[in-house]
Amino acid sequence: MKKSKLFRKRHTFRRKKPILKSRYLWIIGLVLIASVSLFYFLTFSETFQIKNIVVTGEEKASKEEIILIVEGKLDKRLLFFKTKSIFFVNSKGIREDILNAFPQIAGVEISRGLPATLNIFVVERMGLLNWCQENNCFLLDNEGIIFEEASREIDLIKIIDKENARSLVLGERVIEKNFLLNILKLKSNLNDDLKLPIVEISIISNERLNIKTFEGWLIYFNPKEDLDWQTQKLDLVLEKQIPLEKREELEYIELRFGNQAFIKYQ
């Protein structure tokens, strides 16, 4: 009888590499150290702490007050430390604070000048018209925003709002842009095309504008209707029906209704 042989399976054991000798762990550690070092350098290094604030574009707004507003938004606290790093500037917050503080400023552009300069460029509003309510007048820009108190006597065409009597706040939009564009178009038609200077525009309603000419008489327009056609009617009336010597006797010309133009003398 043959004896059966017993075979045992050989087991091989691999030695575990020490953790400190793992190539990938070293790479991860070096990347982590480099990242932390770079973050610390960019955040807390004196090289990138903002030292200069350069403001340009201002005319009426105070440069010193703008700089104070910017300085008040620079301090940040990270990891229990303060920083004024140029890489952590809150541009949106600075822009909003400047616009809220200065109604005469229409826009703010902020850029970084490495390593430590912050550039602030402001765009101020331009007064196109003089917006008046009773005894109060304000400069009005092309967006329909009032931004500065003004005298009634300044050399700009007055828009008198007889539709609203509420109190106004600087920086407020007091007229819709499309309505304002119609008024500016009408002003251009009369001044440039008809050579008829005007001094005052009264807003009676959304459908009626009373325009006072330099000669003292009035023209009634409907800004909701075709202003070119109303201007054409005015041109024909002045040319065909009203000689120059009779203009001083005019009280008004009514242009709001269809193809008709109604003339009233004093």
Secondary structure, 3 states (H helix, E strand, C coil): CCCCCCCCCCCCCCCCCCHHHCHHHHHHHHHHHHHHHHHHHHHHCHHHECCEEEEECCCCCCHHHHHHHHHCCCCEEECCEEECEHHHCCHHHHHHHHHHHCCCEEEEEEEEECCCEEEEEEEECCCCEEEEECCEEEEECCCCEEEEEECCCCCCCEEEECCCCCCCCCCCECCCHHHHHHHHHHHHHHHHHCCCCEEEEEEEECCEEEEEECCCCEEEECCCCCHHHHHHHHHHHHHHCCCHHHHHHEEEEECCCCCCCEEEEC
